[in-house]
Amino acid sequence: MAARLVLEQPDGQLDVVSSKELIKLLQPGRGRLKWVTLSACLSAATTVAETLRWLGLEPTRRFRDAVEAETTASDRALPALAQTLVEHLHCAVLAMRYPVGDAFAIDLGERLYRGVLAQGQPLTRALQLALPDSLKSADCPPLAVTTPALFGSAAADFYLWRAGGPPAVALAHRLAAALIRLQTASGTLPSTLQGLTIHLADFTDNPPLPTNFAALCEIVEQVEGVRFRELFEQLPKDRAADGDAALRQVLALARQAST
């Protein structure tokens, strides 16, 4: 099965969208698209098979083979689509590696969005906290604990400032993540810089960049429990001697990445 999404038209008919078509649809909003969730719910065939077993009736071998083939194809499709989105849109993607039930998908989504949007948690932390409670849902499949997977380096430092917060805050957090990757010689620095470049492009005028490292720390440390200055001091100094030098270097690399 090719990587694709099955959407619904206004008249209720299926609308099959290939990965190439989906990229084309989302490309105009690339600079603002930060996070995509892909969820594959259990197919009708799988649901019927489970119902037959509850009634004490074993599905025919032909029926079982059809369900297995459909499920295996779905297992391959969503991770492939997730990787395609990461490569072309450079956003964080949460995808289900195996089909799940509606109740599990709804419950996980509700808890995840509450953690990220309402409680200001990073995406990785929100998923870590939401999954254990969602596993208690009635239609939780055996593989559910390994089903949700994050794709793309952007997921590692994905963070949304609470609604109403200034754009300068989100920009400062991206800068802070880039500084950490610079000092630790992280292999994800190029993708972080690329994400930073896309974020800078969101501003039609001059982006609200912090004037120095102290200003950056002041913004980032508005989040409770964050001590960015202390963290930075513990990092290697092979790339930049201090915070101001690291900030200048990251901004210069980001400008190079945009050309």
matplotlib code that plots the C-alpha trace (Angstrom):
import matplotlib.pyplot as plt

x = [0.0, 1.4, 1.7, -1.6, -4.5, -8.2, -10.2, -13.9, -15.6, -18.6, -21.0, -19.5, -17.5, -13.9, -11.2, -7.8, -4.9, -1.4, 1.6, 2.7, -0.7, -0.7, 2.7, 1.5, -1.6, 0.5, 3.5, 2.1, 1.8, 5.2, 6.6, 3.7, 3.1, 4.9, 3.2, 1.1, -0.7, -1.5, -3.8, -4.9, -8.0, -9.0, -10.6, -14.2, -12.9, -10.8, -13.8, -16.0, -13.4, -13.3, -17.1, -17.2, -14.8, -16.8, -19.8, -17.7, -17.5, -14.1, -13.6, -12.9, -9.3, -9.9, -11.4, -8.4, -6.0, -7.7, -7.6, -3.9, -3.0, -4.9, -3.3, 0.2, -0.2, -1.4, 1.6, 3.9, 1.9, 1.7, 5.4, 6.2, 3.9, 5.3, 8.8, 7.7, 6.2, 9.3, 11.6, 9.5, 8.0, 10.5, 7.8, 7.2, 5.0, 3.2, 2.1, 0.5, 2.7, -0.3, -4.0, -5.8, -9.4, -11.4, -11.6, -7.8, -7.0, -9.5, -8.3, -4.7, -5.3, -7.2, -4.6, -1.8, -3.3, -4.1, -0.5, 1.0, -1.6, -3.0, -0.1, 2.8, 4.6, 7.1, 5.6, 7.9, 6.9, 3.2, 3.2, 5.2, 2.5, -0.6, 0.2, -0.1, -3.6, -4.7, -3.7, -6.6, -9.2, -11.6, -10.4, -6.7, -4.9, -2.0, 0.6, -0.7, 2.2, 4.6, 2.1, 2.6, 5.9, 7.5, 9.2, 11.6, 14.3, 11.8, 9.8, 12.8, 12.4, 8.8, 7.2, 4.2, 3.9, 0.5, -2.1, -1.7, 2.0, 4.3, 5.9, 9.3, 9.0, 8.7, 11.6, 13.7, 13.1, 14.2, 17.3, 18.0, 17.7, 20.1, 22.6, 22.6, 23.0, 25.9, 27.8, 27.2, 28.1, 24.8, 24.1, 20.6, 22.0, 21.4, 17.8, 17.4, 18.9, 16.6, 13.6, 14.8, 15.2, 11.6, 10.4, 12.3, 10.6, 7.2, 8.0, 7.5, 9.4, 12.5, 12.1, 12.1, 15.5, 17.0, 19.9, 22.2, 22.5, 21.2, 18.1, 17.6, 17.9, 15.4, 12.8, 13.4, 13.5, 10.0, 8.9, 8.8, 11.7, 13.9, 17.4, 18.9, 21.9, 22.9, 22.5, 24.5, 27.4, 27.7, 28.0, 31.4, 32.9, 34.7, 32.4, 31.8, 33.5, 30.4, 26.6, 26.9, 29.4, 27.2, 24.2, 26.1, 27.3, 23.9, 22.3, 25.1, 24.6, 20.8, 21.3, 23.6, 21.0, 18.4, 20.5]
y = [0.0, 3.4, 6.1, 7.9, 9.3, 8.5, 11.7, 12.3, 14.6, 16.8, 14.2, 11.4, 9.8, 8.7, 11.0, 9.2, 11.6, 10.4, 11.5, 13.7, 15.4, 15.9, 17.6, 19.9, 20.8, 21.5, 23.2, 26.8, 26.6, 25.0, 27.9, 27.6, 23.9, 22.6, 19.3, 16.6, 13.7, 10.6, 8.0, 4.8, 3.4, -0.2, -1.1, -2.3, -5.7, -5.9, -4.8, -7.5, -10.1, -9.1, -9.1, -12.7, -13.9, -12.3, -14.3, -17.5, -17.7, -18.0, -16.0, -18.0, -18.3, -16.2, -13.5, -13.6, -13.4, -10.3, -8.6, -9.5, -8.1, -4.9, -4.4, -5.1, -2.6, 0.0, -0.7, 0.2, 3.2, 5.6, 5.5, 6.0, 8.9, 10.4, 10.2, 11.9, 14.8, 15.1, 15.2, 17.8, 20.0, 19.6, 19.4, 17.0, 14.1, 11.7, 8.6, 5.3, 2.4, 0.0, 0.4, 1.4, 1.7, 4.9, 5.2, 4.8, 7.4, 9.9, 9.5, 9.8, 12.8, 14.6, 14.0, 14.9, 18.2, 19.1, 18.5, 20.5, 23.3, 23.8, 22.7, 23.9, 20.5, 19.6, 17.1, 14.3, 14.8, 15.2, 11.8, 10.2, 11.3, 10.7, 7.2, 5.2, 6.6, 6.0, 2.4, 1.8, 2.5, -0.3, -0.9, -0.6, -3.1, -5.3, -3.3, 0.1, 0.8, 0.7, 2.2, 6.0, 7.1, 10.5, 11.3, 14.1, 15.9, 18.8, 16.5, 16.5, 20.1, 20.8, 23.2, 25.5, 28.7, 28.9, 30.7, 34.4, 34.3, 36.5, 35.0, 36.1, 33.4, 30.6, 32.0, 32.2, 28.5, 27.5, 29.6, 28.0, 24.5, 25.5, 26.8, 23.4, 21.5, 23.8, 23.3, 19.6, 19.1, 17.4, 15.8, 17.3, 20.9, 21.2, 20.3, 22.6, 25.5, 24.7, 24.8, 28.0, 29.5, 28.5, 30.1, 33.3, 33.5, 33.7, 37.3, 39.8, 42.5, 42.2, 39.1, 39.7, 38.3, 38.7, 41.2, 39.1, 35.8, 37.4, 38.5, 35.0, 33.4, 35.9, 34.8, 31.1, 30.9, 32.3, 28.7, 27.3, 25.0, 26.0, 27.1, 27.6, 29.7, 27.0, 24.3, 26.2, 26.7, 22.9, 22.3, 22.0, 25.3, 23.9, 25.6, 28.9, 30.4, 31.9, 32.4, 35.6, 34.0, 30.9, 33.1, 35.0, 31.8, 30.2, 33.2, 33.3, 29.6, 30.1, 32.9, 30.6, 27.8, 30.1, 30.8]
z = [0.0, -1.0, 1.6, 1.5, 3.5, 3.1, 3.7, 3.3, 0.7, 1.6, 0.1, 2.3, -0.5, 0.1, -1.0, -1.4, -1.2, -2.1, -0.1, -3.1, -3.2, 0.5, 0.4, -2.4, -0.3, 2.8, 1.2, 1.2, 5.0, 5.5, 7.5, 10.1, 10.1, 13.2, 14.1, 12.3, 13.9, 11.7, 13.3, 11.6, 13.3, 13.1, 9.8, 9.4, 8.6, 11.7, 13.8, 12.3, 13.0, 16.7, 16.9, 15.5, 18.1, 20.9, 19.6, 19.7, 15.9, 14.4, 11.2, 8.1, 7.0, 3.9, 6.1, 8.5, 5.6, 4.2, 7.6, 8.1, 4.7, 5.3, 8.7, 7.4, 4.7, 7.2, 9.4, 6.5, 5.2, 8.1, 9.0, 5.3, 5.1, 8.4, 7.0, 3.8, 5.7, 7.8, 4.7, 2.8, 5.5, 8.4, 11.0, 14.0, 13.1, 15.5, 13.7, 14.8, 13.7, 14.1, 13.7, 16.9, 18.1, 18.1, 21.9, 22.3, 19.5, 20.9, 24.5, 23.5, 21.4, 24.1, 26.7, 24.3, 23.2, 26.8, 27.8, 24.9, 24.5, 28.0, 30.2, 28.1, 28.0, 25.3, 22.8, 24.0, 27.6, 26.8, 25.0, 27.8, 30.3, 28.1, 26.9, 30.2, 31.0, 27.4, 27.6, 29.9, 27.2, 26.3, 22.8, 23.5, 21.3, 22.7, 20.7, 21.8, 24.1, 21.1, 18.6, 18.9, 17.4, 16.9, 13.6, 12.8, 14.8, 15.2, 17.6, 20.1, 21.0, 19.9, 22.3, 22.0, 24.0, 25.5, 23.5, 23.6, 24.2, 22.1, 19.0, 20.4, 23.0, 20.5, 18.6, 21.7, 22.5, 19.0, 19.4, 22.8, 21.3, 18.5, 21.0, 22.9, 19.6, 18.6, 21.8, 22.0, 18.3, 17.8, 14.4, 14.5, 14.3, 10.6, 10.8, 13.9, 11.9, 9.0, 11.3, 12.8, 9.3, 8.5, 11.7, 11.0, 7.6, 9.4, 10.2, 7.4, 9.2, 11.4, 13.6, 17.4, 18.1, 21.6, 21.5, 23.6, 25.6, 28.8, 27.0, 25.6, 29.0, 30.5, 27.9, 28.0, 31.8, 32.0, 31.8, 35.3, 36.2, 33.2, 34.1, 30.7, 31.8, 34.3, 31.6, 29.1, 31.5, 31.8, 28.1, 26.2, 25.0, 22.0, 19.5, 21.3, 24.3, 25.8, 25.3, 23.3, 20.9, 20.5, 19.8, 17.1, 15.6, 15.5, 13.8, 11.2, 10.5, 10.2, 7.6, 5.7, 5.8, 4.3, 1.2]

ax = plt.figure().add_subplot(projection="3d")
ax.plot(x, y, z, "-o")
ax.set_aspect("equal")
plt.show()
